[in-house]
Amino acid sequence: MNQFDRIFEYMCGLPKTIYFNLKCLPFLQAIKLPIFISHRVILASIQGKFVFDCDNVKTGMIKIGFGYVGIFDRYRSRSIIENSGTLVFRGGNINIGHGSKISVSPGGCLSLGRNFDITAESQICAKKLIHIGENVLMSWQCLVMDTDWHSIYFDGTKVNEDMAIDIEDNVWVGCRSTILKGAVIPKGCVIGANSNVVGVFAENNCIIAGNPARIVKKHITWKSNMRIKSENKKAAGLRLRDISNIGLVLKQSKVAGIFGFFDAHES
């Protein structure tokens, strides 16, 4: 997606963005437009709370329904926001990509950390509590839910209560993975594609994969190529700024030298 297409997308979403912010946020936050909403997002329910749990609320901290993944048709892909509970943003640079669905039930809470990114077409359903840490990358067509939605009984006792999910910092969830109630994914872990994650894992920096998922490799590290590109762009921008600053200093020194030359001759 080129720069023109990106600007056009934001302009198309501006009416819905203004409506959403004024409807869902306190006025002093809303006028900053911290949440950008694509015109393709379906606002199924926005009766719940949208909370910023961070120091500084800025324009465009959260983007919902944007992005581009080549294997999906973003023009026909619709994101859905259904919040009847509490949706918490604990920082900025949060991207919920096109076609992704967020559902928070009454009494439920979804808490998203800084630099959380869904590429496209994934679903998160929170009926109790889903906590997602910082720098978490979720690929396409993933499903995260802390409930079975329907009740199962044994001898008159319910045996499938809702259970919270905790995805800690710096986790990468591979495409088509399912993360079910009660799951705990430690820091620095990678979830292999098409995995089914249930239960609690305790070791950081592992590859967790399979159905049911298990640890298949330990002591790993990972880094998002998208973030590497972003960091390179920032570094290039800083280098260009440094070069322009050097040029400005040289121009100023030349001008100062010229005036110094005339001052010396006049005296």
VMD Tcl script that draws the C-alpha trace (Angstrom):
set ca {
  {0.00 0.00 0.00}
  {1.48 3.33 -1.06}
  {1.34 6.59 0.86}
  {-1.58 7.96 -1.19}
  {-3.72 4.87 -0.54}
  {-2.95 5.07 3.17}
  {-3.97 8.74 3.40}
  {-7.12 8.03 1.35}
  {-8.07 5.20 3.76}
  {-7.71 7.50 6.76}
  {-9.74 10.25 5.08}
  {-12.55 7.80 4.24}
  {-12.61 6.71 7.87}
  {-12.60 10.23 9.31}
  {-16.41 10.59 9.84}
  {-16.60 7.24 11.65}
  {-13.41 8.07 13.58}
  {-14.85 11.37 14.84}
  {-18.17 9.73 15.76}
  {-16.49 6.84 17.58}
  {-14.12 8.99 19.63}
  {-16.82 11.48 20.68}
  {-19.22 8.66 21.50}
  {-16.84 6.42 23.46}
  {-14.23 8.63 25.14}
  {-14.19 11.56 27.58}
  {-14.32 14.82 25.61}
  {-10.74 15.96 26.37}
  {-9.46 12.61 25.08}
  {-11.92 12.40 22.19}
  {-10.87 15.69 20.58}
  {-7.36 14.29 20.17}
  {-8.78 11.43 18.04}
  {-6.58 8.76 19.63}
  {-8.49 5.94 17.89}
  {-8.59 5.80 14.08}
  {-11.47 3.73 12.70}
  {-11.63 2.48 9.11}
  {-14.87 3.15 7.23}
  {-15.10 -0.63 6.75}
  {-15.34 -1.33 10.51}
  {-18.74 -2.48 11.77}
  {-19.53 -0.97 15.16}
  {-21.78 -3.78 16.34}
  {-21.80 -2.54 19.96}
  {-19.89 0.30 21.58}
  {-21.88 0.49 24.81}
  {-18.96 -0.75 26.93}
  {-16.00 1.21 28.29}
  {-12.95 2.20 26.25}
  {-10.14 3.05 28.67}
  {-6.64 4.46 28.15}
  {-4.37 3.23 30.93}
  {-1.29 5.22 29.93}
  {0.32 8.58 30.66}
  {-0.15 10.41 27.38}
  {-3.08 10.12 24.98}
  {-2.12 11.11 21.43}
  {-3.72 11.25 18.00}
  {-3.80 7.94 16.14}
  {-2.43 5.79 18.95}
  {-4.88 3.03 18.04}
  {-5.77 1.96 14.50}
  {-8.66 -0.41 13.81}
  {-9.48 -1.95 10.43}
  {-6.48 -0.68 8.45}
  {-3.42 -2.41 7.04}
  {-2.67 -4.62 4.09}
  {-1.95 -8.35 3.84}
  {-1.57 -9.51 0.24}
  {-3.46 -12.81 0.54}
  {-6.69 -11.08 1.67}
  {-9.08 -8.75 -0.12}
  {-9.00 -5.70 2.16}
  {-11.76 -4.01 0.14}
  {-14.30 -6.69 1.13}
  {-12.82 -7.49 4.54}
  {-14.86 -6.04 7.43}
  {-13.63 -5.63 10.99}
  {-16.16 -5.80 13.82}
  {-16.01 -4.10 17.22}
  {-18.49 -5.45 19.78}
  {-17.72 -4.08 23.24}
  {-20.26 -4.49 26.02}
  {-17.56 -4.83 28.70}
  {-14.23 -3.04 29.08}
  {-11.54 -2.57 26.44}
  {-8.28 -1.21 27.88}
  {-5.40 0.29 25.90}
  {-2.19 0.35 27.95}
  {-0.16 2.32 25.44}
  {0.07 3.41 21.83}
  {1.02 1.91 18.47}
  {-1.78 -0.66 18.68}
  {-2.98 -1.97 15.32}
  {-6.03 -4.21 14.88}
  {-5.74 -5.14 11.21}
  {-8.47 -5.35 8.61}
  {-11.06 -8.10 8.95}
  {-10.29 -8.66 12.64}
  {-13.12 -9.06 15.13}
  {-13.13 -7.97 18.77}
  {-15.91 -9.10 21.10}
  {-16.01 -8.18 24.79}
  {-19.04 -9.48 26.67}
  {-20.76 -7.73 29.61}
  {-18.48 -8.09 32.64}
  {-15.56 -9.10 30.43}
  {-12.27 -7.25 29.93}
  {-9.76 -7.17 27.11}
  {-6.49 -5.41 27.99}
  {-4.03 -4.61 25.17}
  {-0.41 -3.59 25.71}
  {1.75 -1.13 23.78}
  {2.85 -2.19 20.27}
  {0.18 -4.90 19.95}
  {-0.37 -5.80 16.31}
  {-2.91 -8.07 14.57}
  {-2.04 -8.37 10.89}
  {-5.52 -9.37 9.62}
  {-8.62 -11.56 9.94}
  {-8.17 -12.69 13.57}
  {-10.76 -12.87 16.36}
  {-10.55 -12.13 20.09}
  {-13.52 -12.99 22.33}
  {-13.32 -11.92 25.99}
  {-16.03 -12.99 28.39}
  {-13.88 -12.92 31.54}
  {-10.33 -11.49 31.07}
  {-7.80 -11.55 28.26}
  {-4.55 -9.76 29.05}
  {-2.09 -9.18 26.19}
  {1.35 -7.75 26.93}
  {3.59 -5.33 25.08}
  {5.21 -6.00 21.69}
  {2.86 -8.87 20.86}
  {2.42 -9.82 17.20}
  {-0.61 -11.88 16.16}
  {-0.74 -13.22 12.63}
  {-3.81 -13.77 10.47}
  {-6.81 -16.03 11.18}
  {-6.00 -16.59 14.86}
  {-8.67 -17.15 17.50}
  {-8.33 -16.17 21.17}
  {-11.24 -16.82 23.54}
  {-11.58 -17.28 27.29}
  {-14.95 -19.05 27.19}
  {-16.69 -22.09 25.69}
  {-19.84 -19.95 25.23}
  {-22.08 -22.88 26.22}
  {-22.27 -24.76 29.53}
  {-21.29 -28.37 30.16}
  {-22.57 -30.15 33.30}
  {-21.51 -33.32 35.08}
  {-23.67 -34.61 37.93}
  {-25.43 -31.24 37.99}
  {-22.18 -29.25 38.33}
  {-20.84 -26.96 35.62}
  {-17.42 -28.18 34.55}
  {-16.36 -25.59 31.99}
  {-16.15 -22.25 33.76}
  {-14.64 -19.27 31.93}
  {-10.91 -18.80 32.61}
  {-8.63 -15.81 32.02}
  {-5.93 -15.80 29.33}
  {-2.53 -14.17 29.82}
  {-0.24 -13.53 26.84}
  {2.92 -11.90 28.17}
  {5.32 -9.44 26.50}
  {7.11 -10.04 23.20}
  {5.06 -13.03 22.03}
  {4.53 -13.93 18.37}
  {1.37 -15.92 17.59}
  {1.63 -17.73 14.25}
  {-1.20 -17.84 11.73}
  {-4.35 -19.92 12.30}
  {-3.46 -20.59 15.94}
  {-6.12 -21.01 18.61}
  {-5.56 -19.86 22.19}
  {-8.20 -21.14 24.58}
  {-9.33 -20.31 28.12}
  {-6.81 -20.67 30.93}
  {-3.80 -20.36 28.62}
  {-0.67 -18.59 29.89}
  {2.04 -17.81 27.33}
  {5.31 -16.53 28.86}
  {7.55 -13.71 27.62}
  {9.46 -14.06 24.38}
  {7.64 -17.17 23.16}
  {6.63 -18.04 19.59}
  {3.41 -19.96 18.89}
  {3.80 -22.13 15.81}
  {1.28 -21.83 13.00}
  {-1.96 -23.79 13.38}
  {-1.29 -24.58 17.05}
  {-3.95 -25.19 19.71}
  {-2.77 -23.62 22.98}
  {-4.37 -24.75 26.24}
  {-3.02 -24.74 29.77}
  {-0.19 -22.90 31.48}
  {3.37 -22.64 30.17}
  {6.10 -21.41 32.52}
  {9.34 -21.07 30.51}
  {10.23 -17.86 28.67}
  {11.69 -17.74 25.16}
  {10.36 -21.02 23.80}
  {8.71 -22.21 20.60}
  {5.32 -23.68 21.49}
  {3.60 -25.65 18.74}
  {1.25 -28.52 17.98}
  {-2.24 -29.74 18.89}
  {-2.31 -29.70 21.83}
  {0.63 -27.28 21.92}
  {3.85 -28.21 23.69}
  {7.35 -26.75 23.97}
  {9.40 -27.85 20.96}
  {12.46 -25.58 21.34}
  {13.95 -23.50 24.17}
  {16.19 -20.46 24.54}
  {15.07 -18.72 21.36}
  {14.71 -15.05 20.45}
  {12.72 -13.46 17.64}
  {12.18 -10.09 16.02}
  {9.45 -8.82 13.71}
  {10.60 -7.93 10.19}
  {7.94 -5.21 10.13}
  {9.47 -3.60 13.20}
  {12.97 -3.95 11.75}
  {11.78 -2.07 8.63}
  {10.13 0.57 10.84}
  {13.32 0.99 12.87}
  {15.37 1.26 9.66}
  {13.02 3.96 8.33}
  {13.33 5.90 11.59}
  {17.11 5.54 11.51}
  {17.18 6.71 7.87}
  {15.04 9.69 8.81}
  {17.42 10.57 11.64}
  {20.39 10.28 9.28}
  {18.72 12.60 6.76}
  {17.94 15.04 9.56}
  {21.56 14.91 10.72}
  {22.77 15.54 7.16}
  {20.40 18.49 6.75}
  {21.55 19.86 10.12}
  {25.18 19.55 9.02}
  {24.31 21.37 5.79}
  {22.61 24.13 7.76}
  {25.64 24.50 10.03}
  {27.94 24.70 6.99}
  {25.74 27.36 5.39}
  {25.66 29.34 8.60}
  {29.44 29.04 9.01}
  {29.96 30.21 5.42}
  {27.67 33.20 5.97}
  {29.41 33.96 9.28}
  {32.77 33.69 7.52}
  {31.72 36.11 4.81}
  {30.50 38.67 7.34}
  {33.66 38.14 9.36}
  {35.72 38.85 6.25}
  {33.88 42.16 5.64}
  {34.05 43.10 9.33}
  {37.82 42.56 9.30}
  {38.26 44.71 6.20}
  {36.00 47.47 7.47}
  {37.95 47.72 10.72}
}
mol new
graphics top color blue
foreach p $ca { graphics top sphere $p radius 0.5 }
foreach p [lrange $ca 0 end-1] q [lrange $ca 1 end] { graphics top cylinder $p $q radius 0.2 }
display resetview
